[in-house]
Amino acid sequence: MEQEFAQLIEVALAEDLGTAGDLTTRSVIDEGLRAEARIKTRQAGVFAGERFLRAVMDQVDPGLELSLEVTDGAELHPGQCFLVLRGSARSLLVLERTLLNLLGLACGIATKTRRYVELAAPHGATILDTRKTLPGLRLFSKYAVRAGGGSNHRLGLYDQVLIKDNHIDAAGSITQAVEAVRRHLGETVVVVVETRNLVEVAEAVALPVDRLLLDNMTPAEVAAAVTLIAGRRPTEVSGNLSFATVEAYARAGADFLSIGDLTKNIESLDLSMSLVPLNRT
């Protein structure tokens, strides 16, 4: 994951600095000026960022010092200073926007995830993310989901089989799709099957699959499906999940709730950085 973070940071810095670098900072700030940068949040939220903070600093200036007052998953309060950086004022100003963009995004995902987790947890349901992530931000987003208390679904098309409606319609039936997967990939790969109604649930639960996905069902339909499955397979709900509905689906008895909203509709946490010169004469 560190390699993916490094690549993301490299791209973010490159689009900010271009080929000319920070024209303003290079013109205004003395090369020898040292400073302290204080990162604060203007909003309540959940922190995520331990895994990539040092990488941002190292790509700009490995000599920068870091003092982080919180850990991933910690609650942040409005006005709280949770991170202090020290070193070259020029370096701190160069990394400011990239650092705030990445931190704000990660904290925003963690904050939203925590809210869903708190709504679902009393009913025993686990919150999962999805592949509905911005291009290039898959692992970054899933890291932030974990910081918020959620769990990760498959990372991509390569690490788990998820037989969806289009696969089923093209194959001819759920049974034919599952048989094809087991024939090609064997018995060790995890297979999740999407079902759209109780008839499909009854077909799928009798097959060698690892989990049943109950797609776009009402809470009442989910409860009926859970009763029909009777513990023979773990269940996952997708579709129609929001802050307004997640408790009803959790109460219906599903084991997992997969929510695209975690990483698709992101509101970054509002963060700021203030610079305090340390050796200005």
N, C-alpha and C positions, 0 to 999 in steps of 0.2 A: 504493500500500500504506500510506503514511503516513496517509492519510485514514481507512482502515479501522482502523488502530491507534488513531487518535485517538478514533474512535467507540467502540471497545471499552473504552478507558480511561475515557471519559466514563461509560459504563454501569456499569463496575466501581466507580468512585468514588461514583456516585449511589446505588448500592445499599448502600454502606458508610456514607455520610454522611447519607442521608435528607434531611429538610428542616431538621433541628436541628443538623447538624454533629457534630463530635467533642466530646461533652459532657465526657468525662474530661479530655482534653487542655486544653480551654478553661478548665476549673476549676482544674487543678493546675499547669499550666506558664505561667510569666510570659511575657507577649507579647514582651518584648525578649530573651529567652534565645536564644543561638545555641548550636549543637551540631554535633558530627561524628557521622555514622551510618556504621558499618562493617558491610558485608554479607559474611557468611562462608558457606561451605558445610560441612555436616557429613558430606557424602558425596563420593566421587569421581564425576566426571561430565564432561559437555561443555557449554561455555557457549553460550547463545544469548540475545540481548537487546539488542544494539547499536542495532537499528533503532527500539526503542520506549522505551528508558530516558529519553531527554530529554523525550519526549512526556508521560510520567507526571509528571515533575517540573514541566514547564511548566503542566500543567493545575492543579497544586496551588499552585506558587509559582515563577515564572520566575526568581526571584533565587537559587535554590539552585544550588550549585556541584557539579560531578561530576568524579570522578577514577576512571576505569575502567582496571584493570590488565591486562585480557585483551581478546581480540577473538573474534568469533563463530567457533566451531569449536575453541577452545582447550580443553585438558584442565584440569579443576579437581581439586584434591586435598583430602582431608578437613582441615578447619581453615583452609583458605586464605581470606584476606581479599582479594577480587577487586574490590571496589567501595567507594568512600568518597564520601559526600555531606556537604556542609557548608551551613549556613544556619540559618534559623529552626527552633528545636526543635519548635515547634508544627507547622510544615509537614512536617517529617520524620516526626513521629508520625502525622499524618493520612495520609500516603501509604504508610506502612510495610506494611500488610497487602495493599493493592492491588499494590504493587511486588513483594513477596515471592511473592504468588500467581501473577502473570504470569511473573516470572523463573523460579520453580520449575517451572511448567508447561512453559515453553519449553525450559529446560535438561533437563527430564525427557524430552521428545520427542527432543531432539538426542542425548541420551545413549543412548536405546534405538536410534535410527537408526544411530549410530556402531557399535554392537555388531553390528547386521545387516550393515552395510557391510564391517566387518572380516572377517566370515565369508564373504561372497559375493565380495569383490573378488579374492581369489587365483584365482578361476575365471572372471573376466571378466564377471560379471553386475552389472548396475546395479540398485540398490534404488530402487523407486518407492513413493510414498505413494498413497492412494486418496481417495475422497470420504467415507470413514467418519470424519468429524470431528464434534466437538460443535457444535451450532448456534451460529452467530456467531463461530466460531473457525477457519473454513476457511483464510483467508490467514495468520493467525497460526500455525496448526499447520504449514502447508506451508513457511513461512519457517523454522521451527525444524527441520524435516526437512532443509532445505538446509544449515543450520548444522551438522548432524550428518554431512553428507557424502552424503546421499541426493539424489534428484532428484524433481521433481514430475510427477505424472500430470496429467490435465486438471483445471482448476480447478472446473469445473461441467459442467452439461449443455449449455452454450452455446459452448464453445470446441473441442470435438472430438466426433466421432461414435464411440460405442462400441455396436456391435450385440451385445446380450446374448441369452441364451437365450429370454427372454420375447418379445423383438422377433422372433426367428427363428421361434418357434412360432406367433406371431400372423400373421407375414407368409407363412408356408408353407414357407420354406426360406431358407438363407443366401443363395443366388443371388438370390432375389426381394427379400430385404431390402437387399442391396448395390445391386441395380439401382434400387430405389426411392430410396435415398440419393443415388446419382449423378444420377438424373433430377431430383431436387428441389434438390440442393445443388451439383452440378457436380463437377469433377475436382480442385479445389484444397483442399477440406476434408479433414483427416486422418480416415481411417476405420480403426478397429480392430474386428476381428470375434472374438467369443468362440466357441471350439470345444470340444466335449465329448468327442470321440473322433477316431480316425484317419480315419474316413470323412468327418467334417466338415472335418478339416484338409485332406484332399485336395480337397474342394470349394472351400474358402475360398482356398487358395493359388493357384488358377487365376483368381481374380477380381481386379478393380482395387481392392485394399485395401492399407493401409500397414503393418499389423502384425497378427499372429495371436496371440490370447490363448488360452492352453491352460489351461482351467479345471478345477480339481479332479481333475487327473490325477496318477498316481503318478510318481515320478522315472523309472521305466523307461518309462512311457508318454510322458513328455516327451522322453526321449532318442530314442524311436522317431519321435515327431513331428518333432523337429529333423532327424533323418536324412531323413525324407520331404520336408520343406520344402527341405532342401539349400541353404540360404542365399538362397532366392528372396524371403523376407520376414523381417524381424526377428520374434523370438518373445518373448512375455511369459507368465509363469506367474502364476496367482492361485489362492488356495485352498490350505489345508493347510500354509501357511507359518508357521513358528515358529523359535525359536532351535534347536530340536532337528532341524528338517528342512531349513533353508535351504541348508546346504552341499550336501546331496544334490541339491537342485533346481538349484543353481548348477552343480554338476558335470555335470548332465544336458545342459548346453549352451544353456540359455535365455539370451537377451540381457538381459531385464528380469524382475525379481521384484517384483510389486506386493503390498504388505503392509498390510492394514488395521490390524494390531496397532500400527503406528507411532503412530497418532493416536487410536485407539479405546480402547485399554486403557493409560491413561497413569498412570505413577507419578511424581509431581512430585519434583524434587530437593529435599532437605531443606536449607533455607536459614534463616539467622537474621540479625537486625539488632540491634546494640548501640549505644546512644546515649551519647555522651560530651559533657557540657556544656563550653562553651568560655569563657563569660564570667560564670559564676555568682559572685555576691559573698557 
